[in-house]
Amino acid sequence: MVSTCIYKLYVLMYNITFIFLCFTVSLMKKNAAFTLVYTLYLIQLFIVMLLYPGSTIVMLALGFELVTNCPLIVNAAFLSVVCLVYCIIQISSWNAYRKLIVNKVLILVLGFLTTYVFIASSVFIVETILKCE
């Protein structure tokens, strides 16, 4: 239920963005509020919205490699499998309660991983700065 609502929201955002991009030039001519800078800002937001999920996974894999020295191919494969399992479960015929449990477990796992990478990277950066002095 929740994932269906989120999916519909993303579809709506993409549709609105597509319509906006199609009529950008005429909007800029007819409405003084749509300046070139504002239009470029909106296009940049759209591009970030498309690329954000993938870049998050890549940055998480790179950060985990930095703090554990585990090969990037292993990290990326693990995170890709997690994303694939998530997608398969979301399109499966499981009931909403089971999907919710899986979502919560994945959120906890990735949340702990992100927290670990953030703290370990911070320690790594501070240690590197102290070594240079």
N, CA, C and O atoms as CSV, one atom per row, in Angstrom:
chain,resi,resn,atom,element,x,y,z
A,1,MET,N,N,0.820,-1.188,0.000
A,1,MET,CA,C,0.000,0.000,0.000
A,1,MET,C,C,0.870,1.261,0.000
A,1,MET,O,O,0.693,2.152,-0.830
A,2,VAL,N,N,1.818,1.318,0.952
A,2,VAL,CA,C,2.692,2.487,1.032
A,2,VAL,C,C,3.570,2.585,-0.207
A,2,VAL,O,O,3.751,3.669,-0.761
A,3,SER,N,N,4.121,1.439,-0.647
A,3,SER,CA,C,4.993,1.474,-1.823
A,3,SER,C,C,4.205,1.868,-3.072
A,3,SER,O,O,4.754,2.516,-3.963
A,4,THR,N,N,2.932,1.490,-3.153
A,4,THR,CA,C,2.096,1.891,-4.280
A,4,THR,C,C,1.881,3.398,-4.280
A,4,THR,O,O,1.918,4.033,-5.333
A,5,CYS,N,N,1.657,3.970,-3.103
A,5,CYS,CA,C,1.482,5.420,-3.003
A,5,CYS,C,C,2.757,6.153,-3.383
A,5,CYS,O,O,2.712,7.171,-4.073
A,6,ILE,N,N,3.898,5.636,-2.934
A,6,ILE,CA,C,5.177,6.263,-3.277
A,6,ILE,C,C,5.419,6.169,-4.780
A,6,ILE,O,O,5.893,7.121,-5.401
A,7,TYR,N,N,5.090,5.013,-5.361
A,7,TYR,CA,C,5.248,4.847,-6.803
A,7,TYR,C,C,4.391,5.858,-7.554
A,7,TYR,O,O,4.860,6.485,-8.504
A,8,LYS,N,N,3.144,6.021,-7.137
A,8,LYS,CA,C,2.247,6.976,-7.798
A,8,LYS,C,C,2.767,8.401,-7.648
A,8,LYS,O,O,2.641,9.208,-8.569
A,9,LEU,N,N,3.349,8.716,-6.493
A,9,LEU,CA,C,3.908,10.040,-6.281
A,9,LEU,C,C,5.087,10.286,-7.222
A,9,LEU,O,O,5.199,11.364,-7.807
A,10,TYR,N,N,5.973,9.283,-7.373
A,10,TYR,CA,C,7.093,9.427,-8.298
A,10,TYR,C,C,6.607,9.579,-9.741
A,10,TYR,O,O,7.139,10.400,-10.488
A,11,VAL,N,N,5.617,8.806,-10.130
A,11,VAL,CA,C,5.075,8.929,-11.484
A,11,VAL,C,C,4.514,10.325,-11.692
A,11,VAL,O,O,4.725,10.932,-12.742
A,12,LEU,N,N,3.800,10.836,-10.698
A,12,LEU,CA,C,3.250,12.179,-10.799
A,12,LEU,C,C,4.356,13.216,-10.926
A,12,LEU,O,O,4.246,14.137,-11.736
A,13,MET,N,N,5.429,13.082,-10.134
A,13,MET,CA,C,6.546,14.030,-10.217
A,13,MET,C,C,7.207,13.974,-11.589
A,13,MET,O,O,7.529,15.017,-12.158
A,14,TYR,N,N,7.414,12.772,-12.132
A,14,TYR,CA,C,8.021,12.651,-13.461
A,14,TYR,C,C,7.119,13.261,-14.526
A,14,TYR,O,O,7.601,13.933,-15.438
A,15,ASN,N,N,5.813,13.030,-14.415
A,15,ASN,CA,C,4.885,13.600,-15.399
A,15,ASN,C,C,4.891,15.117,-15.345
A,15,ASN,O,O,4.927,15.777,-16.384
A,16,ILE,N,N,4.856,15.672,-14.149
A,16,ILE,CA,C,4.882,17.126,-14.015
A,16,ILE,C,C,6.190,17.683,-14.558
A,16,ILE,O,O,6.190,18.709,-15.239
A,17,THR,N,N,7.299,17.024,-14.267
A,17,THR,CA,C,8.596,17.478,-14.757
A,17,THR,C,C,8.663,17.388,-16.275
A,17,THR,O,O,9.185,18.291,-16.929
A,18,PHE,N,N,8.139,16.309,-16.837
A,18,PHE,CA,C,8.139,16.166,-18.298
A,18,PHE,C,C,7.307,17.270,-18.951
A,18,PHE,O,O,7.726,17.865,-19.944
A,19,ILE,N,N,6.138,17.536,-18.394
A,19,ILE,CA,C,5.288,18.606,-18.928
A,19,ILE,C,C,6.002,19.948,-18.811
A,19,ILE,O,O,5.967,20.761,-19.735
A,20,PHE,N,N,6.646,20.171,-17.676
A,20,PHE,CA,C,7.381,21.423,-17.486
A,20,PHE,C,C,8.489,21.565,-18.521
A,20,PHE,O,O,8.659,22.634,-19.107
A,21,LEU,N,N,9.254,20.475,-18.750
A,21,LEU,CA,C,10.350,20.547,-19.709
A,21,LEU,C,C,9.854,20.788,-21.132
A,21,LEU,O,O,10.519,21.458,-21.923
A,22,CYS,N,N,8.686,20.241,-21.453
A,22,CYS,CA,C,8.134,20.443,-22.796
A,22,CYS,C,C,7.725,21.895,-23.036
A,22,CYS,O,O,7.833,22.398,-24.154
A,23,PHE,N,N,7.259,22.557,-21.994
A,23,PHE,CA,C,6.742,23.917,-22.152
A,23,PHE,C,C,7.641,24.975,-21.525
A,23,PHE,O,O,7.181,26.079,-21.235
A,24,THR,N,N,8.901,24.660,-21.313
A,24,THR,CA,C,9.816,25.576,-20.636
A,24,THR,C,C,10.003,26.873,-21.411
A,24,THR,O,O,9.932,27.956,-20.831
A,25,VAL,N,N,10.235,26.776,-22.685
A,25,VAL,CA,C,10.503,27.978,-23.493
A,25,VAL,C,C,9.292,28.900,-23.501
A,25,VAL,O,O,9.432,30.109,-23.317
A,26,SER,N,N,8.102,28.337,-23.715
A,26,SER,CA,C,6.915,29.194,-23.720
A,26,SER,C,C,6.631,29.765,-22.334
A,26,SER,O,O,6.148,30.891,-22.219
A,27,LEU,N,N,6.922,29.006,-21.288
A,27,LEU,CA,C,6.752,29.537,-19.930
A,27,LEU,C,C,7.694,30.702,-19.676
A,27,LEU,O,O,7.311,31.703,-19.070
A,28,MET,N,N,8.932,30.565,-20.144
A,28,MET,CA,C,9.898,31.637,-19.933
A,28,MET,C,C,9.514,32.897,-20.698
A,28,MET,O,O,9.779,34.006,-20.236
A,29,LYS,N,N,8.894,32.736,-21.858
A,29,LYS,CA,C,8.489,33.899,-22.641
A,29,LYS,C,C,7.269,34.593,-22.046
A,29,LYS,O,O,7.179,35.820,-22.071
A,30,LYS,N,N,6.327,33.813,-21.511
A,30,LYS,CA,C,5.055,34.371,-21.043
A,30,LYS,C,C,5.065,34.769,-19.563
A,30,LYS,O,O,4.260,35.603,-19.149
A,31,ASN,N,N,5.956,34.191,-18.766
A,31,ASN,CA,C,5.940,34.429,-17.331
A,31,ASN,C,C,7.322,34.912,-16.896
A,31,ASN,O,O,8.311,34.194,-17.041
A,32,ALA,N,N,7.382,36.117,-16.368
A,32,ALA,CA,C,8.664,36.703,-15.966
A,32,ALA,C,C,9.280,35.984,-14.767
A,32,ALA,O,O,10.481,36.108,-14.527
A,33,ALA,N,N,8.479,35.236,-14.017
A,33,ALA,CA,C,9.003,34.519,-12.851
A,33,ALA,C,C,9.889,33.353,-13.260
A,33,ALA,O,O,10.719,32.909,-12.466
A,34,PHE,N,N,9.734,32.846,-14.474
A,34,PHE,CA,C,10.544,31.727,-14.957
A,34,PHE,C,C,11.784,32.271,-15.657
A,34,PHE,O,O,11.830,32.388,-16.882
A,35,THR,N,N,12.772,32.595,-14.858
A,35,THR,CA,C,14.030,33.074,-15.414
A,35,THR,C,C,14.867,31.879,-15.858
A,35,THR,O,O,14.534,30.730,-15.568
A,36,LEU,N,N,15.940,32.161,-16.553
A,36,LEU,CA,C,16.834,31.103,-17.010
A,36,LEU,C,C,17.455,30.363,-15.820
A,36,LEU,O,O,17.564,29.137,-15.828
A,37,VAL,N,N,17.856,31.122,-14.806
A,37,VAL,CA,C,18.476,30.499,-13.631
A,37,VAL,C,C,17.476,29.580,-12.926
A,37,VAL,O,O,17.825,28.466,-12.535
A,38,TYR,N,N,16.238,30.043,-12.766
A,38,TYR,CA,C,15.214,29.227,-12.118
A,38,TYR,C,C,14.927,27.968,-12.937
A,38,TYR,O,O,14.753,26.884,-12.380
A,39,THR,N,N,14.880,28.116,-14.237
A,39,THR,CA,C,14.632,26.974,-15.111
A,39,THR,C,C,15.782,25.965,-15.023
A,39,THR,O,O,15.545,24.761,-14.935
A,40,LEU,N,N,17.014,26.452,-15.046
A,40,LEU,CA,C,18.168,25.555,-14.905
A,40,LEU,C,C,18.163,24.856,-13.546
A,40,LEU,O,O,18.539,23.688,-13.439
A,41,TYR,N,N,17.735,25.577,-12.516
A,41,TYR,CA,C,17.624,24.984,-11.186
A,41,TYR,C,C,16.613,23.835,-11.187
A,41,TYR,O,O,16.883,22.775,-10.622
A,42,LEU,N,N,15.464,24.035,-11.808
A,42,LEU,CA,C,14.448,22.986,-11.861
A,42,LEU,C,C,14.926,21.778,-12.673
A,42,LEU,O,O,14.647,20.635,-12.312
A,43,ILE,N,N,15.639,22.032,-13.760
A,43,ILE,CA,C,16.187,20.923,-14.550
A,43,ILE,C,C,17.231,20.162,-13.738
A,43,ILE,O,O,17.276,18.933,-13.787
A,44,GLN,N,N,18.068,20.879,-12.993
A,44,GLN,CA,C,19.065,20.239,-12.144
A,44,GLN,C,C,18.388,19.384,-11.077
A,44,GLN,O,O,18.859,18.283,-10.791
A,45,LEU,N,N,17.299,19.861,-10.484
A,45,LEU,CA,C,16.565,19.075,-9.498
A,45,LEU,C,C,16.029,17.784,-10.112
A,45,LEU,O,O,16.067,16.727,-9.482
A,46,PHE,N,N,15.536,17.876,-11.327
A,46,PHE,CA,C,15.016,16.696,-12.003
A,46,PHE,C,C,16.129,15.674,-12.249
A,46,PHE,O,O,15.933,14.477,-12.037
A,47,ILE,N,N,17.283,16.143,-12.691
A,47,ILE,CA,C,18.403,15.235,-12.962
A,47,ILE,C,C,18.874,14.571,-11.673
A,47,ILE,O,O,19.153,13.372,-11.660
A,48,VAL,N,N,18.966,15.340,-10.588
A,48,VAL,CA,C,19.366,14.773,-9.300
A,48,VAL,C,C,18.345,13.744,-8.836
A,48,VAL,O,O,18.717,12.707,-8.286
A,49,MET,N,N,17.059,14.020,-9.053
A,49,MET,CA,C,16.005,13.087,-8.658
A,49,MET,C,C,16.166,11.757,-9.403
A,49,MET,O,O,15.900,10.696,-8.839
A,50,LEU,N,N,16.595,11.809,-10.652
A,50,LEU,CA,C,16.806,10.581,-11.413
A,50,LEU,C,C,18.043,9.821,-10.962
A,50,LEU,O,O,18.028,8.591,-10.899
A,51,LEU,N,N,19.116,10.543,-10.647
A,51,LEU,CA,C,20.391,9.908,-10.351
A,51,LEU,C,C,20.617,9.603,-8.880
A,51,LEU,O,O,21.519,8.828,-8.560
A,52,TYR,N,N,19.841,10.173,-7.977
A,52,TYR,CA,C,20.117,10.069,-6.550
A,52,TYR,C,C,20.159,8.641,-6.022
A,52,TYR,O,O,21.119,8.304,-5.330
A,53,PRO,N,N,19.188,7.783,-6.298
A,53,PRO,CA,C,19.262,6.441,-5.709
A,53,PRO,C,C,20.527,5.679,-6.098
A,53,PRO,O,O,21.138,5.022,-5.256
A,54,GLY,N,N,20.916,5.761,-7.347
A,54,GLY,CA,C,22.122,5.068,-7.789
A,54,GLY,C,C,23.379,5.652,-7.186
A,54,GLY,O,O,24.289,4.912,-6.812
A,55,SER,N,N,23.443,6.972,-7.086
A,55,SER,CA,C,24.640,7.587,-6.515
A,55,SER,C,C,24.760,7.289,-5.029
A,55,SER,O,O,25.872,7.205,-4.507
A,56,THR,N,N,23.638,7.129,-4.340
A,56,THR,CA,C,23.684,6.773,-2.922
A,56,THR,C,C,24.319,5.405,-2.740
A,56,THR,O,O,25.144,5.218,-1.846
A,57,ILE,N,N,23.949,4.459,-3.567
A,57,ILE,CA,C,24.499,3.115,-3.466
A,57,ILE,C,C,25.990,3.117,-3.797
A,57,ILE,O,O,26.780,2.449,-3.131
A,58,VAL,N,N,26.365,3.863,-4.818
A,58,VAL,CA,C,27.785,3.937,-5.189
A,58,VAL,C,C,28.602,4.574,-4.064
A,58,VAL,O,O,29.676,4.078,-3.724
A,59,MET,N,N,28.105,5.664,-3.487
A,59,MET,CA,C,28.839,6.323,-2.412
A,59,MET,C,C,28.923,5.441,-1.171
A,59,MET,O,O,29.940,5.447,-0.476
A,60,LEU,N,N,27.875,4.690,-0.889
A,60,LEU,CA,C,27.900,3.770,0.243
A,60,LEU,C,C,28.933,2.669,0.014
A,60,LEU,O,O,29.669,2.308,0.932
A,61,ALA,N,N,28.992,2.138,-1.200
A,61,ALA,CA,C,29.977,1.099,-1.519
A,61,ALA,C,C,31.400,1.654,-1.437
A,61,ALA,O,O,32.296,0.992,-0.913
A,62,LEU,N,N,31.608,2.867,-1.952
A,62,LEU,CA,C,32.943,3.470,-1.886
A,62,LEU,C,C,33.358,3.757,-0.445
A,62,LEU,O,O,34.505,3.530,-0.062
A,63,GLY,N,N,32.413,4.258,0.345
A,63,GLY,CA,C,32.722,4.531,1.750
A,63,GLY,C,C,33.043,3.261,2.514
A,63,GLY,O,O,33.956,3.246,3.340
A,64,PHE,N,N,32.303,2.196,2.246
A,64,PHE,CA,C,32.555,0.926,2.924
A,64,PHE,C,C,33.917,0.365,2.520
A,64,PHE,O,O,34.630,-0.218,3.337
A,65,GLU,N,N,34.265,0.549,1.249
A,65,GLU,CA,C,35.597,0.108,0.805
A,65,GLU,C,C,36.690,0.906,1.506
A,65,GLU,O,O,37.720,0.349,1.885
A,66,LEU,N,N,36.474,2.186,1.677
A,66,LEU,CA,C,37.465,3.051,2.318
A,66,LEU,C,C,37.732,2.635,3.759
A,66,LEU,O,O,38.881,2.599,4.198
A,67,VAL,N,N,36.672,2.323,4.489
A,67,VAL,CA,C,36.857,2.055,5.925
A,67,VAL,C,C,37.161,0.593,6.240
A,67,VAL,O,O,37.657,0.296,7.327
A,68,THR,N,N,36.877,-0.331,5.317
A,68,THR,CA,C,37.107,-1.751,5.611
A,68,THR,C,C,38.157,-2.394,4.723
A,68,THR,O,O,38.594,-3.511,4.999
A,69,ASN,N,N,38.571,-1.713,3.660
A,69,ASN,CA,C,39.491,-2.265,2.659
A,69,ASN,C,C,38.933,-3.509,1.974
A,69,ASN,O,O,39.686,-4.301,1.406
A,70,CYS,N,N,37.643,-3.676,2.029
A,70,CYS,CA,C,36.974,-4.766,1.309
A,70,CYS,C,C,36.845,-4.334,-0.153
A,70,CYS,O,O,36.509,-3.177,-0.409
A,71,PRO,N,N,37.097,-5.211,-1.111
A,71,PRO,CA,C,37.065,-4.801,-2.520
A,71,PRO,C,C,35.721,-4.182,-2.934
A,71,PRO,O,O,34.656,-4.608,-2.488
A,72,LEU,N,N,35.805,-3.189,-3.779
A,72,LEU,CA,C,34.609,-2.483,-4.224
A,72,LEU,C,C,33.635,-3.417,-4.925
A,72,LEU,O,O,32.423,-3.253,-4.787
A,73,ILE,N,N,34.136,-4.388,-5.672
A,73,ILE,CA,C,33.259,-5.295,-6.407
A,73,ILE,C,C,32.392,-6.104,-5.446
A,73,ILE,O,O,31.248,-6.426,-5.767
A,74,VAL,N,N,32.923,-6.432,-4.281
A,74,VAL,CA,C,32.148,-7.171,-3.273
A,74,VAL,C,C,31.077,-6.269,-2.674
A,74,VAL,O,O,29.922,-6.671,-2.536
A,75,ASN,N,N,31.467,-5.041,-2.317
A,75,ASN,CA,C,30.498,-4.091,-1.752
A,75,ASN,C,C,29.381,-3.784,-2.734
A,75,ASN,O,O,28.202,-3.822,-2.382
A,76,ALA,N,N,29.760,-3.481,-3.959
A,76,ALA,CA,C,28.759,-3.134,-4.967
A,76,ALA,C,C,27.847,-4.325,-5.258
A,76,ALA,O,O,26.642,-4.156,-5.446
A,77,ALA,N,N,28.418,-5.519,-5.296
A,77,ALA,CA,C,27.592,-6.706,-5.536
A,77,ALA,C,C,26.603,-6.915,-4.395
A,77,ALA,O,O,25.435,-7.220,-4.636
A,78,PHE,N,N,27.064,-6.751,-3.149
A,78,PHE,CA,C,26.174,-6.910,-1.998
A,78,PHE,C,C,25.032,-5.903,-2.040
A,78,PHE,O,O,23.871,-6.270,-1.862
A,79,LEU,N,N,25.358,-4.638,-2.275
A,79,LEU,CA,C,24.314,-3.611,-2.311
A,79,LEU,C,C,23.380,-3.802,-3.507
A,79,LEU,O,O,22.185,-3.524,-3.406
A,80,SER,N,N,23.903,-4.264,-4.619
A,80,SER,CA,C,23.052,-4.532,-5.779
A,80,SER,C,C,22.092,-5.681,-5.500
A,80,SER,O,O,20.926,-5.629,-5.892
A,81,VAL,N,N,22.577,-6.712,-4.826
A,81,VAL,CA,C,21.708,-7.842,-4.465
A,81,VAL,C,C,20.623,-7.384,-3.495
A,81,VAL,O,O,19.470,-7.799,-3.608
A,82,VAL,N,N,20.992,-6.532,-2.546
A,82,VAL,CA,C,19.994,-6.008,-1.598
A,82,VAL,C,C,18.908,-5.242,-2.350
A,82,VAL,O,O,17.721,-5.416,-2.073
A,83,CYS,N,N,19.305,-4.400,-3.296
A,83,CYS,CA,C,18.319,-3.630,-4.080
A,83,CYS,C,C,17.463,-4.555,-4.943
A,83,CYS,O,O,16.255,-4.350,-5.066
A,84,LEU,N,N,18.080,-5.559,-5.535
A,84,LEU,CA,C,17.336,-6.507,-6.366
A,84,LEU,C,C,16.325,-7.290,-5.540
A,84,LEU,O,O,15.181,-7.472,-5.959
A,85,VAL,N,N,16.745,-7.751,-4.372
A,85,VAL,CA,C,15.826,-8.478,-3.489
A,85,VAL,C,C,14.667,-7.575,-3.081
A,85,VAL,O,O,13.515,-8.009,-3.058
A,86,TYR,N,N,14.970,-6.331,-2.762
A,86,TYR,CA,C,13.915,-5.379,-2.406
A,86,TYR,C,C,12.905,-5.235,-3.540
A,86,TYR,O,O,11.697,-5.290,-3.310
A,87,CYS,N,N,13.393,-5.053,-4.753
A,87,CYS,CA,C,12.493,-4.892,-5.905
A,87,CYS,C,C,11.652,-6.144,-6.138
A,87,CYS,O,O,10.454,-6.049,-6.406
A,88,ILE,N,N,12.271,-7.301,-6.037
A,88,ILE,CA,C,11.534,-8.550,-6.250
A,88,ILE,C,C,10.452,-8.718,-5.194
A,88,ILE,O,O,9.333,-9.125,-5.503
A,89,ILE,N,N,10.786,-8.407,-3.953
A,89,ILE,CA,C,9.791,-8.540,-2.885
A,89,ILE,C,C,8.644,-7.557,-3.090
A,89,ILE,O,O,7.490,-7.894,-2.826
A,90,GLN,N,N,8.939,-6.362,-3.550
A,90,GLN,CA,C,7.881,-5.370,-3.734
A,90,GLN,C,C,6.909,-5.749,-4.845
A,90,GLN,O,O,5.733,-5.393,-4.779
A,91,ILE,N,N,7.376,-6.458,-5.857
A,91,ILE,CA,C,6.466,-6.861,-6.933
A,91,ILE,C,C,5.904,-8.259,-6.714
A,91,ILE,O,O,5.122,-8.751,-7.526
A,92,SER,N,N,6.303,-8.897,-5.619
A,92,SER,CA,C,5.807,-10.248,-5.338
A,92,SER,C,C,4.373,-10.201,-4.828
A,92,SER,O,O,3.793,-9.133,-4.634
A,93,SER,N,N,3.827,-11.379,-4.620
A,93,SER,CA,C,2.442,-11.468,-4.152
A,93,SER,C,C,2.354,-11.575,-2.629
A,93,SER,O,O,1.322,-11.980,-2.094
A,94,TRP,N,N,3.422,-11.217,-1.939
A,94,TRP,CA,C,3.378,-11.223,-0.481
A,94,TRP,C,C,2.351,-10.208,0.000
A,94,TRP,O,O,2.036,-9.243,-0.695
A,95,ASN,N,N,1.834,-10.445,1.204
A,95,ASN,CA,C,0.885,-9.476,1.742
A,95,ASN,C,C,1.637,-8.233,2.229
A,95,ASN,O,O,2.862,-8.242,2.357
A,96,ALA,N,N,0.889,-7.181,2.492
A,96,ALA,CA,C,1.493,-5.892,2.833
A,96,ALA,C,C,2.274,-5.955,4.139
A,96,ALA,O,O,3.276,-5.257,4.290
A,97,TYR,N,N,1.833,-6.779,5.083
A,97,TYR,CA,C,2.525,-6.868,6.370
A,97,TYR,C,C,3.924,-7.443,6.202
A,97,TYR,O,O,4.877,-6.931,6.789
A,98,ARG,N,N,4.059,-8.497,5.410
A,98,ARG,CA,C,5.390,-9.083,5.170
A,98,ARG,C,C,6.304,-8.089,4.452
A,98,ARG,O,O,7.481,-7.960,4.789
A,99,LYS,N,N,5.752,-7.389,3.462
A,99,LYS,CA,C,6.554,-6.396,2.743
A,99,LYS,C,C,7.012,-5.290,3.685
A,99,LYS,O,O,8.139,-4.805,3.578
A,100,LEU,N,N,6.143,-4.895,4.603
A,100,LEU,CA,C,6.493,-3.858,5.567
A,100,LEU,C,C,7.622,-4.325,6.481
A,100,LEU,O,O,8.531,-3.553,6.787
A,101,ILE,N,N,7.570,-5.573,6.915
A,101,ILE,CA,C,8.636,-6.121,7.759
A,101,ILE,C,C,9.961,-6.122,6.999
A,101,ILE,O,O,10.990,-5.719,7.542
A,102,VAL,N,N,9.938,-6.574,5.744
A,102,VAL,CA,C,11.161,-6.583,4.935
A,102,VAL,C,C,11.687,-5.161,4.758
A,102,VAL,O,O,12.893,-4.932,4.861
A,103,ASN,N,N,10.797,-4.205,4.495
A,103,ASN,CA,C,11.216,-2.805,4.347
A,103,ASN,C,C,11.892,-2.299,5.614
A,103,ASN,O,O,12.931,-1.642,5.547
A,104,LYS,N,N,11.306,-2.603,6.764
A,104,LYS,CA,C,11.892,-2.145,8.024
A,104,LYS,C,C,13.258,-2.773,8.266
A,104,LYS,O,O,14.178,-2.095,8.724
A,105,VAL,N,N,13.399,-4.054,7.965
A,105,VAL,CA,C,14.691,-4.720,8.148
A,105,VAL,C,C,15.743,-4.103,7.219
A,105,VAL,O,O,16.864,-3.828,7.647
A,106,LEU,N,N,15.383,-3.887,5.951
A,106,LEU,CA,C,16.339,-3.287,5.014
A,106,LEU,C,C,16.697,-1.855,5.416
A,106,LEU,O,O,17.848,-1.441,5.281
A,107,ILE,N,N,15.719,-1.104,5.907
A,107,ILE,CA,C,16.000,0.257,6.370
A,107,ILE,C,C,16.974,0.219,7.537
A,107,ILE,O,O,17.902,1.026,7.599
A,108,LEU,N,N,16.770,-0.714,8.465
A,108,LEU,CA,C,17.692,-0.838,9.602
A,108,LEU,C,C,19.090,-1.238,9.154
A,108,LEU,O,O,20.074,-0.652,9.605
A,109,VAL,N,N,19.189,-2.227,8.274
A,109,VAL,CA,C,20.493,-2.694,7.806
A,109,VAL,C,C,21.234,-1.577,7.082
A,109,VAL,O,O,22.394,-1.302,7.387
A,110,LEU,N,N,20.574,-0.935,6.128
A,110,LEU,CA,C,21.236,0.130,5.370
A,110,LEU,C,C,21.481,1.355,6.249
A,110,LEU,O,O,22.465,2.069,6.052
A,111,GLY,N,N,20.597,1.605,7.217
A,111,GLY,CA,C,20.818,2.714,8.148
A,111,GLY,C,C,22.043,2.483,9.016
A,111,GLY,O,O,22.851,3.391,9.212
A,112,PHE,N,N,22.185,1.249,9.545
A,112,PHE,CA,C,23.377,0.927,10.334
A,112,PHE,C,C,24.631,0.994,9.465
A,112,PHE,O,O,25.669,1.483,9.912
A,113,LEU,N,N,24.541,0.509,8.237
A,113,LEU,CA,C,25.690,0.553,7.333
A,113,LEU,C,C,26.083,1.999,7.038
A,113,LEU,O,O,27.268,2.334,7.052
A,114,THR,N,N,25.107,2.850,6.772
A,114,THR,CA,C,25.385,4.260,6.503
A,114,THR,C,C,26.003,4.940,7.719
A,114,THR,O,O,26.955,5.709,7.586
A,115,THR,N,N,25.468,4.660,8.898
A,115,THR,CA,C,26.011,5.244,10.124
A,115,THR,C,C,27.443,4.773,10.358
A,115,THR,O,O,28.316,5.563,10.717
A,116,TYR,N,N,27.674,3.487,10.152
A,116,TYR,CA,C,29.020,2.943,10.315
A,116,TYR,C,C,30.003,3.610,9.349
A,116,TYR,O,O,31.101,4.004,9.743
A,117,VAL,N,N,29.600,3.731,8.088
A,117,VAL,CA,C,30.475,4.353,7.084
A,117,VAL,C,C,30.742,5.813,7.440
A,117,VAL,O,O,31.868,6.290,7.296
A,118,PHE,N,N,29.714,6.525,7.905
A,118,PHE,CA,C,29.896,7.936,8.258
A,118,PHE,C,C,30.871,8.089,9.423
A,118,PHE,O,O,31.800,8.895,9.357
A,119,ILE,N,N,30.660,7.317,10.487
A,119,ILE,CA,C,31.524,7.435,11.659
A,119,ILE,C,C,32.945,6.974,11.336
A,119,ILE,O,O,33.909,7.649,11.695
A,120,ALA,N,N,33.080,5.838,10.665
A,120,ALA,CA,C,34.414,5.332,10.332
A,120,ALA,C,C,35.134,6.267,9.362
A,120,ALA,O,O,36.345,6.459,9.479
A,121,SER,N,N,34.417,6.844,8.417
A,121,SER,CA,C,35.049,7.797,7.490
A,121,SER,C,C,35.501,9.048,8.232
A,121,SER,O,O,36.570,9.587,7.947
A,122,SER,N,N,34.703,9.507,9.173
A,122,SER,CA,C,35.083,10.679,9.963
A,122,SER,C,C,36.351,10.399,10.754
A,122,SER,O,O,37.255,11.234,10.798
A,123,VAL,N,N,36.423,9.235,11.376
A,123,VAL,CA,C,37.623,8.848,12.127
A,123,VAL,C,C,38.829,8.750,11.189
A,123,VAL,O,O,39.923,9.203,11.524
A,124,PHE,N,N,38.617,8.151,10.011
A,124,PHE,CA,C,39.692,8.018,9.028
A,124,PHE,C,C,40.212,9.390,8.597
A,124,PHE,O,O,41.423,9.587,8.494
A,125,ILE,N,N,39.320,10.327,8.348
A,125,ILE,CA,C,39.721,11.675,7.917
A,125,ILE,C,C,40.488,12.386,9.020
A,125,ILE,O,O,41.516,13.013,8.762
A,126,VAL,N,N,39.988,12.288,10.259
A,126,VAL,CA,C,40.681,12.942,11.376
A,126,VAL,C,C,42.061,12.318,11.578
A,126,VAL,O,O,43.033,13.043,11.793
A,127,GLU,N,N,42.167,10.994,11.515
A,127,GLU,CA,C,43.472,10.344,11.658
A,127,GLU,C,C,44.436,10.775,10.553
A,127,GLU,O,O,45.620,10.994,10.808
A,128,THR,N,N,43.933,10.894,9.341
A,128,THR,CA,C,44.781,11.329,8.223
A,128,THR,C,C,45.250,12.751,8.412
A,128,THR,O,O,46.404,13.068,8.123
A,129,ILE,N,N,44.374,13.614,8.893
A,129,ILE,CA,C,44.764,15.019,9.152
A,129,ILE,C,C,45.810,15.080,10.248
A,129,ILE,O,O,46.780,15.830,10.146
A,130,LEU,N,N,45.617,14.291,11.299
A,130,LEU,CA,C,46.585,14.315,12.412
A,130,LEU,C,C,47.939,13.762,11.991
A,130,LEU,O,O,48.965,14.218,12.494
A,131,LYS,N,N,47.968,12.792,11.082
A,131,LYS,CA,C,49.243,12.248,10.592
A,131,LYS,C,C,50.005,13.278,9.780
A,131,LYS,O,O,51.235,13.315,9.814
A,132,CYS,N,N,49.283,14.111,9.052
A,132,CYS,CA,C,49.937,15.110,8.188
A,132,CYS,C,C,50.556,16.248,8.990
A,132,CYS,O,O,51.452,16.935,8.499
A,133,GLU,N,N,50.093,16.453,10.209
A,133,GLU,CA,C,50.622,17.586,10.997
A,133,GLU,C,C,51.847,17.261,11.707
A,133,GLU,O,O,52.400,18.111,12.404
